[in-house]
Amino acid sequence: VIEPPAGGTLATNGIQVRDARWVTIENSVVRGAAQQGIKLVRVNDAYVRNNLVVGQVNDWGISIDGDSPNRYEPATGNVVAFNTVWGNLRGIRLRNSYGEIRDNIAADNALVGIKYDLDDAGWMVHHNDAFGSATAYDLPSGVKPHASNLSVDPGFVAPEEGRFELRQAAGEEPASPLVNAGSGAVDEVDIDGSTASDGAPDTGIADLGFHAGASASASAPGGPGPSLPPGPTPVPAPTPTPAPGTGATYWVDCAAGDDGRSKDEASNAATPWRTIQRAARMLAYGEVAVVQPGTCAEAVETRTAGVTFAAATPGSVVVEPPAGKNGFNVQHDDVTIDGFVVRSPHQGVLGAKSKAGEELRNLVLRNLVIEPPAGLLEI
């Protein structure tokens, strides 16, 4: 969860990644940013999968922007799938970016539901629902939305109360038309979990939109790529051994830890470090920092590639950076951030190399909640 402080907003974006390749952002919640919810700029081979993005009242919920077509070739290989994007100024867009927009719900976004501006829009935007916007599908001139796209009331349980399950359980009438409206069977389109208020797992043809309790994607960072890409997607170079997330584990407890402890001591859950930043300084490629439940009042900046930061239990660790700071600032390749609630008055996560023009690679942002402090959201 990424959110602003009590009574406030995130001053910029919820998640921002720039100049990168092979990025996965999944199973996360972003709300209450003053600018964009999930913002990717000059990113290739991104997989924005199964996120709930609500309440960016001034800008896009999800935007993958290849930047000015007068200066840059289009980005390629980007996929936006199984997201629920509600109550933003604009919903989902790919600008100067080839890719695929499928299996999403873009509802009650004031100006635009879904926007795609390149010439393959007629088949790369499919199996979505865009409803309640001034313009449902904003596609190039002369291009009609694919027949599988819908513009119908999604049939949420109670969206004004944050209930984005689809009506389908006993006693919920009328049933949502988005149940079993997806692009394929759940085991074929990389989704599981539930869209139902009773938690019943999605089976058969996938439902559209966000699935609570979904597993992590089985794909490498960047996902499986579009089902009909405009050209070949580069294959990531082999990563060093141990692979990210498979090395030694070290522990952090922001209430009871001690940053004076050695790395050997912090390998024991009984003698953890106190700050995530201490772990960031100490970890080597492939190693993992597991953070015990609690609140960490700090901003975290990576110091090396190939490291993983994970909450012991998703949603149990709150990261509260100081004013003007990002919750996580990722400047290195092969990094995973998993399971944190980020409450920031500025920006939840920034992924970009420190040197302009260098490409960040293999970033995974998973099971995050990014929102204003105290979870307050005004829509």
C-alpha positions as a printed Julia matrix, in Angstrom:
379×3 Matrix{Float64}:
   0.0     0.0     0.0
   1.38    3.43   -0.89
  -0.45    6.31    0.72
   0.1     9.89    1.99
   0.16   11.04    5.65
  -3.02   11.63    7.62
  -5.27   14.1     5.93
  -2.84   14.67    3.07
  -1.99   13.53   -0.41
   1.1    12.17   -2.12
   2.57   15.36   -3.55
   3.75   13.72   -6.78
   3.23   10.14   -8.04
   2.47    6.88   -6.3
   5.03    4.8    -8.22
   7.35    6.24  -10.86
   9.87    4.31  -12.99
  12.0     5.98  -15.64
  14.36    4.73  -18.36
  14.01    1.04  -17.53
  13.46   -2.42  -19.01
  11.88   -5.6   -17.61
   9.75   -4.1   -14.84
   6.89   -5.81  -13.0
   4.43   -3.87  -10.83
   1.77   -6.18   -9.43
  -0.71   -6.96   -6.66
  -0.47   -3.43   -5.28
  -2.8    -0.62   -4.22
  -2.11    3.02   -5.07
  -4.35    5.85   -3.98
  -4.37    9.56   -3.28
  -1.46   10.84   -5.42
  -1.6    14.45   -6.57
  -0.15   13.41   -9.92
  -0.19    9.9   -11.43
  -0.83    6.63   -9.66
   1.61    4.41  -11.6
   3.86    6.37  -13.97
   6.35    4.72  -16.33
   8.4     6.9   -18.66
  10.62    5.51  -21.44
  10.16    1.98  -20.11
  10.23   -1.14  -22.3
   8.9    -4.6   -21.42
   6.87   -3.58  -18.38
   4.15   -5.73  -16.84
   1.62   -3.7   -14.84
  -0.53   -6.52  -13.49
  -3.34   -6.77  -10.96
  -3.22   -3.4    -9.23
  -5.98   -1.31   -7.65
  -5.43    2.36   -8.53
  -7.96    4.86   -7.19
  -8.33    8.54   -6.45
  -5.68   10.32   -8.54
  -8.12   13.16   -9.18
  -5.68   15.34  -11.14
  -4.07   12.87  -13.55
  -3.78    9.33  -14.94
  -4.29    6.22  -12.85
  -1.8     4.19  -14.94
   0.39    5.75  -17.63
   3.13    4.15  -19.74
   4.65    7.03  -21.66
   7.23    6.46  -24.39
   7.79   10.22  -24.3
   7.63   12.64  -27.22
   7.37   10.82  -30.57
   9.35   13.69  -32.06
  12.36   12.73  -29.93
  12.01    9.02  -29.1
  11.15    5.81  -30.88
   8.07    4.11  -29.39
   8.54    2.0   -26.29
   7.76   -1.69  -26.86
   6.63   -4.83  -25.08
   4.47   -3.25  -22.36
   1.43   -5.03  -20.9
  -1.29   -3.58  -18.64
  -3.56   -6.38  -17.41
  -6.14   -7.12  -14.68
  -6.05   -3.68  -13.08
  -9.0    -1.84  -11.58
  -8.6     1.91  -12.13
 -11.37    3.99  -10.59
 -12.08    7.59   -9.62
  -9.1     9.21  -11.34
  -9.09   12.15  -13.73
  -8.05    9.72  -16.49
  -7.78    5.95  -16.43
  -5.14    3.95  -18.38
  -2.94    5.06  -21.24
  -0.1     3.9   -23.45
   1.46    6.92  -25.17
   4.01    6.37  -27.93
   4.29    2.83  -26.61
   3.51   -0.46  -28.31
   1.99   -3.04  -26.02
  -1.24   -4.56  -24.83
  -4.07   -3.32  -22.63
  -6.32   -6.22  -21.62
  -8.58   -7.53  -18.87
  -8.79   -4.17  -17.06
 -11.63   -2.19  -15.53
 -11.38    1.59  -16.02
 -14.48    3.0   -14.34
 -15.63    6.46  -13.3
 -12.46    8.2   -14.44
 -13.68   11.68  -15.33
 -12.21   12.4   -18.76
 -10.86    9.23  -20.4
 -11.2     5.55  -19.64
  -8.48    3.95  -21.84
  -6.15    5.7   -24.31
  -3.77    4.1   -26.85
  -2.33    6.23  -29.64
  -0.45    3.86  -31.98
  -1.69    2.12  -35.12
  -2.22   -1.37  -33.64
  -4.82   -0.16  -31.15
  -7.6    -2.07  -32.86
  -6.31   -5.43  -31.63
  -3.89   -4.62  -28.78
  -6.61   -3.02  -26.63
  -9.05   -5.84  -25.93
 -11.22   -7.44  -23.23
 -11.52   -4.3   -21.09
 -14.38   -2.37  -19.57
 -14.26    1.45  -19.78
 -17.3     3.06  -18.2
 -18.37    6.38  -16.73
 -15.86    8.64  -18.52
 -16.46   11.45  -20.99
 -14.53    9.32  -23.52
 -14.48    5.58  -22.92
 -11.84    4.54  -25.52
  -9.53    7.18  -26.96
  -7.91    5.49  -29.97
  -6.29    6.83  -33.16
  -8.61    8.4   -35.71
 -10.57    5.81  -37.64
  -9.74    2.93  -35.26
 -12.72    1.26  -33.62
 -12.42   -0.52  -30.26
 -12.01   -4.3   -30.49
 -15.37   -6.08  -30.23
 -14.37   -7.66  -26.91
 -14.18   -4.27  -25.16
 -17.14   -3.24  -23.05
 -18.6     0.04  -21.79
 -20.92   -1.17  -19.05
 -21.4    -0.54  -15.34
 -18.87   -2.95  -13.79
 -21.17   -3.88  -10.93
 -18.83   -3.24   -8.01
 -20.13   -4.13   -4.55
 -19.69   -0.61   -3.08
 -16.93    1.45   -4.73
 -17.53    4.59   -2.65
 -16.68    2.46    0.4
 -13.58    0.97   -1.24
 -15.38   -2.28   -2.14
 -14.27   -3.13   -5.68
 -15.32   -6.78   -5.68
 -17.66   -7.71   -8.51
 -21.24   -8.55   -7.57
 -21.6   -12.34   -7.89
 -22.04  -13.78   -4.4
 -25.41  -14.91   -3.13
 -27.77  -11.97   -2.62
 -25.73   -9.51   -4.71
 -27.95   -8.31   -7.53
 -27.69   -7.56  -10.34
 -24.65   -9.69  -11.07
 -21.63   -8.02  -12.6
 -21.33   -8.41  -16.4
 -17.53   -8.57  -16.0
 -17.5   -12.02  -14.42
 -16.11  -14.49  -16.98
 -15.51  -11.63  -19.44
 -11.72  -11.93  -19.68
  -9.39  -12.84  -22.53
  -8.92  -16.49  -21.52
  -9.0   -19.11  -18.8
  -7.38  -18.12  -15.52
  -4.57  -20.65  -15.93
  -3.79  -19.27  -19.39
  -3.74  -15.52  -18.68
  -1.52  -15.41  -15.56
  -4.1   -14.62  -12.89
  -5.65  -16.22   -9.82
  -7.21  -14.93   -6.61
 -10.74  -13.62   -6.29
 -12.96  -10.82   -7.55
 -15.83  -11.91   -5.27
 -16.84  -10.48   -1.9
 -16.94  -13.98   -0.4
 -13.37  -14.72   -1.57
 -14.39  -17.51   -3.93
 -11.52  -18.13   -6.35
 -11.87  -17.07   -9.95
 -12.26  -20.16  -12.13
 -12.92  -20.85  -15.81
 -12.74  -17.74  -17.97
 -11.08  -14.96  -16.0
 -13.03  -12.06  -14.56
 -11.89   -8.55  -15.45
 -10.04   -6.29  -13.03
  -8.19   -6.58   -9.75
  -8.06  -10.01   -8.06
  -7.56  -10.02   -4.28
  -5.05  -12.56   -3.02
  -3.49  -13.19   -6.42
  -0.18  -15.04   -6.51
   2.94  -13.43   -7.9
   3.35  -13.77  -11.64
   5.35  -16.81  -12.67
   7.01  -14.73  -15.39
  10.4   -13.09  -15.11
  10.47   -9.3   -14.51
   8.64   -7.66  -17.38
   6.08  -10.44  -17.68
   5.22  -12.58  -20.69
   5.09   -9.69  -23.15
   2.14   -8.77  -25.36
   0.29  -11.63  -26.99
   0.8    -9.95  -30.37
   3.98   -7.87  -30.02
   5.01   -5.59  -32.89
   8.46   -7.19  -32.93
  10.74   -9.5   -30.95
  11.26   -8.68  -27.29
  14.9    -8.8   -26.19
  15.85  -11.67  -23.89
  17.31  -10.51  -20.54
  20.99  -11.24  -20.03
  21.8   -13.96  -17.47
  22.03  -12.59  -13.93
  24.82  -13.43  -11.51
  24.59  -16.31   -9.04
  22.87  -16.42   -6.61
  19.78  -15.24   -8.43
  17.91  -12.34   -6.82
  15.94  -13.47   -3.8
  17.78  -16.79   -3.37
  20.75  -15.72   -1.28
  21.13  -15.38    2.48
  18.37  -13.74    4.55
  18.92  -10.91    7.02
  16.45   -9.37    9.44
  15.24   -5.87   10.28
  13.05   -4.78   13.2
  12.42   -1.03   13.17
  11.31   -1.07   16.82
  13.71   -3.48   18.51
  16.7    -3.77   16.17
  20.23   -2.34   16.41
  22.14   -1.0    13.41
  25.38   -1.55   15.3
  25.06   -5.3    14.84
  27.21   -7.19   12.38
  25.93   -8.82    9.24
  26.42  -12.21   10.86
  24.28  -11.16   13.83
  21.53   -9.8    11.58
  21.24  -13.18    9.89
  19.42  -14.26   13.08
  15.85  -13.01   13.51
  16.56  -12.56   17.23
  19.31   -9.97   16.56
  18.07   -7.79   13.68
  19.15   -4.43   12.34
  16.96   -1.45   13.17
  16.59    0.19    9.75
  15.93   -0.99    6.23
  18.57    1.47    5.05
  21.2    -0.34    7.12
  20.21   -3.53    5.29
  20.44   -1.68    1.97
  24.03   -0.75    2.78
  25.02   -4.24    3.86
  23.29   -6.63    1.43
  25.14   -8.21   -1.48
  23.71   -9.45   -4.79
  21.02  -12.12   -4.27
  20.53  -11.43   -0.56
  17.23  -10.68    1.15
  16.19   -8.34    3.96
  13.02   -9.43    5.79
  11.4    -6.69    7.87
   9.39   -7.56   10.97
   5.95   -5.96   11.48
   5.92   -2.34   12.59
   6.54    1.19   11.38
   9.83    2.29    9.81
  10.24    6.07    9.8
  12.81    6.34    7.03
  13.47    6.73    3.33
  15.22    3.76    1.72
  17.73    4.06   -1.13
  19.31    1.04   -2.77
  23.1     0.73   -2.69
  23.65   -2.4    -4.77
  21.97   -4.53   -7.42
  20.17   -7.83   -6.96
  18.72   -7.27   -3.48
  15.25   -8.02   -2.13
  13.37   -6.12    0.59
  10.31   -7.98    1.88
   7.83   -7.46    4.69
   7.63  -10.54    6.91
   3.89  -10.51    6.17
   2.48   -8.42    3.32
   0.92   -5.25    4.69
   2.5    -5.58    8.15
   5.31   -3.04    7.66
   4.64    0.68    7.2
   7.37    2.85    5.7
   6.95    6.56    6.52
   9.63    8.71    4.86
  10.34   12.29    5.91
   8.87   15.21    3.97
  10.16   15.54    0.44
  11.55   11.99    0.3
  10.49    8.85   -1.57
   9.57    5.78    0.43
  11.9     3.66   -1.74
  14.4     5.04   -4.23
  15.57    2.17   -6.47
  18.69    2.99   -8.49
  20.04   -0.5    -9.19
  19.11   -3.5   -11.35
  17.45   -6.75  -10.24
  15.72   -5.3    -7.16
  12.47   -6.59   -5.62
  10.33   -4.69   -3.09
   7.53   -6.8    -1.67
   4.73   -6.35    0.84
   5.15   -2.83    2.27
   2.67   -0.09    3.06
   4.25    3.22    2.02
   2.74    6.37    3.51
   4.47    9.35    2.04
   3.57   13.0     1.56
   5.85   13.02   -1.51
   6.15    9.83   -3.64
   5.89    6.16   -2.77
   8.48    4.5    -5.02
  10.88    5.92   -7.58
  12.77    3.55   -9.87
  15.48    5.19  -11.99
  19.26    5.07  -12.33
  21.09    7.97  -10.69
  22.77    8.85  -14.0
  20.39   10.26  -16.6
  20.01    8.12  -19.69
  21.12    4.84  -18.09
  18.54    2.03  -18.18
  17.25    0.38  -15.01
  16.55   -3.34  -15.48
  14.61   -6.15  -13.82
  12.6    -4.25  -11.2
   9.76   -6.01   -9.33
   7.31   -4.04   -7.16
   4.82   -6.43   -5.58
   2.12   -6.45   -2.89
   2.56   -2.75   -2.11
   0.0    -0.29   -0.81
   0.82    3.3    -1.68
  -1.46    5.94   -0.25
  -1.66    9.16    1.75
  -0.78    8.84    5.45
  -3.47    7.31    7.61
  -5.07    5.98    4.46
  -7.31    8.98    4.03
  -8.67    9.35    0.52
 -10.89   12.06   -0.83
 -12.66   11.4    -4.12
